[in-house]
Amino acid sequence: MTDLGAVPSSSSKTLLVLGSTGKLGRLLRACLATSPELLADWQVVWGGRKADTGVDWVYSEGPPPKADAVLALWGVVPGKGDLADNITLAHRAVEIAQVSGAARVLHCSSSAVYGPAREATEGGALAPVNAYGVAKIEMEQSLFSDDSGQSPEPKSAVLRLANVVGADSLFRAIQSGLPVTLDAFDIGQSPIRSYATATVIWYAVAGLLTANALPGIVNVAASNPVAMHELLEAAECPFVWRPAPETAVAEVSMSMARLRRLTGQTLVVPPQEMIAEWRRLTEAPA
């Protein structure tokens, strides 16, 4: 990684992670196994729907363990169920946090809430172009809709995750071994996206766990947006161009100013390092 220092340590506490057997969960498990200093002095309890390698707690087998914070990775993605269930899962995470005694619960949202955007900020306009983005907005709003005037417990924060290196459709295409077809825009560029590595996500989580004041929403990605062809070149993956259709989105990038303040790091990760980390984690046991 580039310009990433050590995460400030906290007192020994427990983080309960929900959804640890999904694609993102497995990447984060592998990352923390190889770099435990990313979450210094925190014990992690991995939760899953069923017993699996590395799973410490199965949802159906009794109450959750005691925890100081909960990280909810679970969610419904397009084609994998009813997107409205994202609201149900978010509130279930809050309920689990309450039972476990956790003071904070971190939820995963998506850059899809922004739609086409350049350097989108957490307080900026939301213009999703698909049902997934709409569903994530509705999930976020449901978490912060308490108008009773009382401070809810536990406190919730939302991580708006960028495309995750190793977990989005581009990486499925890379793993297929076939040439990837890329949209070419009039500016002579492939689609530009903010990308988050597993390491950057852990820096965001660590920052939220130790922050004195918990921000409601934080964009999570490397500071530098990346053109997709740059990732393919770094992976030595062949690709071919096609004219971008009218429905194609040229750029979805997010401002990382809030995340940089939270972590105290620049979080710059060149494409070559993104690919190197992904390959390293894919080969590592979760």
VEXDREN-2710 file (C-alpha; in Angstrom, 1 decimal):
% VEXDREN-2710
k/r/px/py/pz
1/MET/0.0/0.0/0.0
2/THR/1.1/3.6/-0.5
3/ASP/1.0/6.2/2.3
4/LEU/-0.8/4.0/4.7
5/GLY/0.5/4.3/8.3
6/ALA/-0.4/2.3/11.3
7/VAL/-4.0/2.5/12.7
8/PRO/-4.1/4.0/16.2
9/SER/-4.6/1.2/18.7
10/SER/-7.7/1.1/20.9
11/SER/-8.3/-0.8/24.1
12/SER/-9.1/-4.5/23.6
13/LYS/-12.6/-4.7/22.3
14/THR/-14.7/-7.1/20.2
15/LEU/-16.0/-6.5/16.7
16/LEU/-18.8/-8.7/15.5
17/VAL/-18.9/-9.0/11.7
18/LEU/-22.1/-10.1/10.0
19/GLY/-22.0/-11.6/6.5
20/SER/-18.5/-12.9/6.8
21/THR/-18.9/-15.7/4.2
22/GLY/-19.9/-13.5/1.3
23/LYS/-17.4/-12.4/-1.4
24/LEU/-16.6/-9.2/0.5
25/GLY/-16.4/-11.0/3.8
26/ARG/-13.9/-13.5/2.5
27/LEU/-11.7/-10.7/1.1
28/LEU/-11.8/-8.9/4.4
29/ARG/-11.1/-12.0/6.4
30/ALA/-8.1/-12.8/4.2
31/CYS/-6.8/-9.3/4.5
32/LEU/-7.0/-9.2/8.3
33/ALA/-5.4/-12.6/8.5
34/THR/-2.4/-11.4/6.6
35/SER/-2.3/-7.9/8.2
36/PRO/-3.8/-8.1/11.8
37/GLU/-2.3/-4.7/12.6
38/LEU/-5.0/-3.1/10.5
39/LEU/-7.4/-3.6/13.5
40/ALA/-5.0/-3.4/16.3
41/ASP/-6.2/-4.6/19.7
42/TRP/-9.7/-5.6/18.4
43/GLN/-10.8/-9.1/18.6
44/VAL/-13.0/-10.1/15.6
45/VAL/-15.9/-12.5/15.8
46/TRP/-17.0/-13.7/12.3
47/GLY/-20.7/-14.4/11.9
48/GLY/-22.4/-16.4/9.1
49/ARG/-25.7/-17.9/8.2
50/LYS/-24.2/-21.4/8.4
51/ALA/-21.1/-23.0/9.8
52/ASP/-18.1/-22.5/7.5
53/THR/-14.3/-22.2/7.8
54/GLY/-13.5/-19.2/9.9
55/VAL/-17.1/-18.6/11.1
56/ASP/-17.3/-18.2/14.9
57/TRP/-21.0/-17.6/15.3
58/VAL/-23.9/-18.9/13.3
59/TYR/-27.0/-16.7/13.3
60/SER/-29.5/-19.5/13.9
61/GLU/-27.6/-21.1/16.8
62/GLY/-28.4/-18.7/19.7
63/PRO/-27.9/-15.1/20.8
64/PRO/-24.9/-13.2/19.5
65/PRO/-21.8/-12.9/21.6
66/LYS/-21.0/-9.8/23.5
67/ALA/-19.5/-7.1/21.3
68/ASP/-18.5/-3.5/21.4
69/ALA/-19.3/-2.8/17.8
70/VAL/-21.0/-4.6/14.8
71/LEU/-19.9/-4.5/11.1
72/ALA/-22.7/-5.5/8.8
73/LEU/-21.4/-6.7/5.5
74/TRP/-24.5/-8.5/4.5
75/GLY/-26.9/-7.2/1.8
76/VAL/-28.9/-8.1/-1.2
77/VAL/-27.3/-7.4/-4.6
78/PRO/-29.0/-7.3/-8.0
79/GLY/-30.2/-10.7/-9.1
80/LYS/-29.7/-12.3/-5.7
81/GLY/-33.0/-11.6/-4.0
82/ASP/-35.5/-8.8/-3.1
83/LEU/-33.5/-5.5/-2.9
84/ALA/-36.0/-4.2/-0.3
85/ASP/-34.6/-6.8/2.1
86/ASN/-31.6/-4.4/2.5
87/ILE/-33.7/-2.4/4.9
88/THR/-34.7/-5.5/6.8
89/LEU/-31.0/-6.6/7.1
90/ALA/-29.9/-3.1/8.3
91/HIS/-32.4/-3.1/11.1
92/ARG/-31.6/-6.7/11.9
93/ALA/-28.0/-5.6/12.4
94/VAL/-29.1/-2.9/14.8
95/GLU/-31.1/-5.5/16.7
96/ILE/-28.1/-7.8/16.9
97/ALA/-26.0/-4.9/18.1
98/GLN/-28.5/-4.1/20.8
99/VAL/-28.5/-7.7/22.1
100/SER/-24.8/-7.9/21.9
101/GLY/-24.3/-4.7/23.9
102/ALA/-22.5/-2.9/21.0
103/ALA/-22.4/0.9/21.0
104/ARG/-21.8/1.2/17.3
105/VAL/-23.0/-0.6/14.2
106/LEU/-21.4/0.0/10.8
107/HIS/-23.6/-0.6/7.7
108/CYS/-22.4/-1.1/4.0
109/SER/-24.0/1.0/1.3
110/SER/-22.8/1.7/-2.2
111/SER/-21.5/4.4/-4.5
112/ALA/-24.5/3.3/-6.7
113/VAL/-26.5/5.9/-4.7
114/TYR/-24.8/8.7/-6.6
115/GLY/-25.3/7.7/-10.2
116/PRO/-23.0/9.4/-12.7
117/ALA/-20.7/11.6/-10.6
118/ARG/-17.3/13.1/-10.3
119/GLU/-15.9/13.6/-6.7
120/ALA/-19.3/13.0/-5.2
121/THR/-19.5/14.1/-1.5
122/GLU/-21.5/12.5/1.2
123/GLY/-23.9/15.5/1.4
124/GLY/-24.2/15.9/-2.4
125/ALA/-27.0/15.0/-4.8
126/LEU/-28.1/11.4/-5.2
127/ALA/-29.2/10.3/-8.7
128/PRO/-29.1/6.5/-8.9
129/VAL/-29.5/4.9/-12.3
130/ASN/-30.7/1.5/-11.1
131/ALA/-32.9/-0.2/-8.6
132/TYR/-29.9/-1.2/-6.5
133/GLY/-28.9/2.4/-5.9
134/VAL/-32.5/3.3/-5.0
135/ALA/-32.6/0.4/-2.5
136/LYS/-29.4/1.5/-0.8
137/ILE/-30.8/5.1/-0.5
138/GLU/-33.9/3.7/1.1
139/MET/-31.8/1.6/3.5
140/GLU/-29.8/4.6/4.6
141/GLN/-32.9/6.7/5.1
142/SER/-34.5/4.1/7.2
143/LEU/-31.6/4.1/9.5
144/PHE/-31.6/7.8/10.1
145/SER/-35.4/8.4/10.1
146/ASP/-35.7/8.6/13.9
147/ASP/-37.3/12.0/14.6
148/SER/-38.0/11.4/18.3
149/GLY/-35.3/13.8/19.3
150/GLN/-33.6/11.1/21.4
151/SER/-30.1/9.8/20.6
152/PRO/-30.6/6.2/19.4
153/GLU/-28.5/3.3/20.7
154/PRO/-26.5/1.9/19.2
155/LYS/-25.1/4.6/16.9
156/SER/-25.2/3.8/13.2
157/ALA/-22.8/4.8/10.5
158/VAL/-22.9/4.0/6.8
159/LEU/-19.9/3.1/4.6
160/ARG/-20.7/4.0/1.0
161/LEU/-18.4/1.5/-0.6
162/ALA/-16.9/2.1/-4.0
163/ASN/-16.4/-0.8/-6.4
164/VAL/-14.4/-3.3/-4.4
165/VAL/-11.3/-4.6/-5.9
166/GLY/-11.8/-8.4/-6.4
167/ALA/-15.5/-8.3/-5.8
168/ASP/-17.1/-6.5/-8.8
169/SER/-18.0/-7.7/-12.3
170/LEU/-14.7/-6.5/-13.8
171/PHE/-12.8/-9.0/-11.7
172/ARG/-15.1/-11.8/-12.6
173/ALA/-14.3/-11.0/-16.2
174/ILE/-10.6/-11.0/-15.4
175/GLN/-10.8/-14.4/-13.8
176/SER/-12.7/-15.8/-16.8
177/GLY/-9.4/-15.7/-18.8
178/LEU/-11.3/-14.2/-21.8
179/PRO/-10.7/-10.8/-23.4
180/VAL/-12.8/-8.1/-21.6
181/THR/-14.9/-5.8/-23.6
182/LEU/-14.6/-2.2/-22.5
183/ASP/-16.7/0.9/-23.3
184/ALA/-14.8/3.6/-25.1
185/PHE/-16.1/7.1/-24.5
186/ASP/-15.7/10.1/-26.8
187/ILE/-12.9/11.4/-24.6
188/GLY/-10.8/8.3/-25.5
189/GLN/-11.2/6.8/-22.0
190/SER/-12.6/3.7/-20.4
191/PRO/-15.1/4.0/-17.5
192/ILE/-13.6/5.7/-14.5
193/ARG/-14.6/4.4/-11.0
194/SER/-13.6/4.9/-7.5
195/TYR/-12.2/1.5/-6.2
196/ALA/-11.8/0.3/-2.6
197/THR/-9.3/-2.3/-1.6
198/ALA/-9.8/-4.6/1.4
199/THR/-7.0/-2.7/3.2
200/VAL/-8.7/0.7/2.6
201/ILE/-12.0/-0.7/3.9
202/TRP/-10.3/-1.8/7.1
203/TYR/-8.7/1.6/7.5
204/ALA/-12.2/3.1/7.3
205/VAL/-13.6/0.6/9.8
206/ALA/-10.8/1.2/12.2
207/GLY/-11.3/5.0/11.9
208/LEU/-15.0/4.7/12.6
209/LEU/-14.5/2.4/15.6
210/THR/-12.1/4.8/17.2
211/ALA/-13.6/8.2/16.2
212/ASN/-14.8/10.3/19.1
213/ALA/-17.7/11.6/17.0
214/LEU/-19.3/9.1/14.6
215/PRO/-20.1/10.5/11.2
216/GLY/-23.4/9.3/9.7
217/ILE/-22.0/8.5/6.2
218/VAL/-18.5/8.0/4.9
219/ASN/-17.4/7.4/1.3
220/VAL/-14.9/4.5/1.2
221/ALA/-12.4/4.1/-1.6
222/ALA/-8.8/4.8/-2.5
223/SER/-8.3/8.5/-3.0
224/ASN/-7.4/8.1/-6.7
225/PRO/-10.2/7.1/-9.1
226/VAL/-9.1/4.5/-11.7
227/ALA/-9.9/3.9/-15.3
228/MET/-10.9/0.3/-15.9
229/HIS/-8.4/-0.3/-18.7
230/GLU/-5.6/0.7/-16.2
231/LEU/-6.7/-2.2/-13.9
232/LEU/-6.8/-4.6/-16.9
233/GLU/-3.3/-3.5/-18.0
234/ALA/-2.0/-4.0/-14.4
235/ALA/-3.6/-7.5/-14.4
236/GLU/-2.1/-8.2/-17.9
237/CYS/-5.6/-9.1/-19.0
238/PRO/-6.5/-8.6/-22.7
239/PHE/-9.3/-6.3/-23.6
240/VAL/-11.1/-5.0/-26.7
241/TRP/-12.9/-1.7/-27.2
242/ARG/-16.5/-1.0/-28.2
243/PRO/-18.2/2.4/-28.6
244/ALA/-19.9/3.2/-25.3
245/PRO/-23.7/2.8/-25.5
246/GLU/-25.9/5.7/-24.5
247/THR/-26.7/4.0/-21.2
248/ALA/-23.1/3.7/-20.2
249/VAL/-21.8/5.7/-17.3
250/ALA/-18.5/7.4/-17.9
251/GLU/-17.5/8.1/-14.3
252/VAL/-18.6/7.4/-10.8
253/SER/-16.0/8.8/-8.4
254/MET/-16.3/9.9/-4.8
255/SER/-14.6/12.6/-2.7
256/MET/-12.4/11.0/-0.1
257/ALA/-11.9/14.2/2.0
258/ARG/-14.0/12.9/4.9
259/LEU/-12.2/9.5/4.9
260/ARG/-8.8/11.1/4.8
261/ARG/-9.7/13.2/7.8
262/LEU/-11.0/10.2/9.6
263/THR/-7.9/8.1/9.0
264/GLY/-5.3/10.7/8.8
265/GLN/-4.0/9.1/5.6
266/THR/-3.9/10.0/1.9
267/LEU/-5.0/6.4/0.9
268/VAL/-3.5/6.6/-2.6
269/VAL/-3.4/3.1/-4.2
270/PRO/-2.0/2.8/-7.7
271/PRO/-3.7/0.2/-10.0
272/GLN/-0.7/-2.1/-9.9
273/GLU/-1.0/-2.2/-6.0
274/MET/-4.7/-2.9/-6.2
275/ILE/-4.1/-5.9/-8.5
276/ALA/-1.2/-7.1/-6.3
277/GLU/-3.3/-7.0/-3.1
278/TRP/-6.2/-8.8/-4.8
279/ARG/-4.0/-11.6/-6.0
280/ARG/-2.3/-11.9/-2.7
281/LEU/-5.6/-12.1/-0.8
282/THR/-7.1/-14.5/-3.3
283/GLU/-4.2/-16.9/-2.7
284/ALA/-4.3/-16.4/1.1
285/PRO/-6.4/-18.7/3.3
286/ALA/-9.4/-16.8/4.7
END
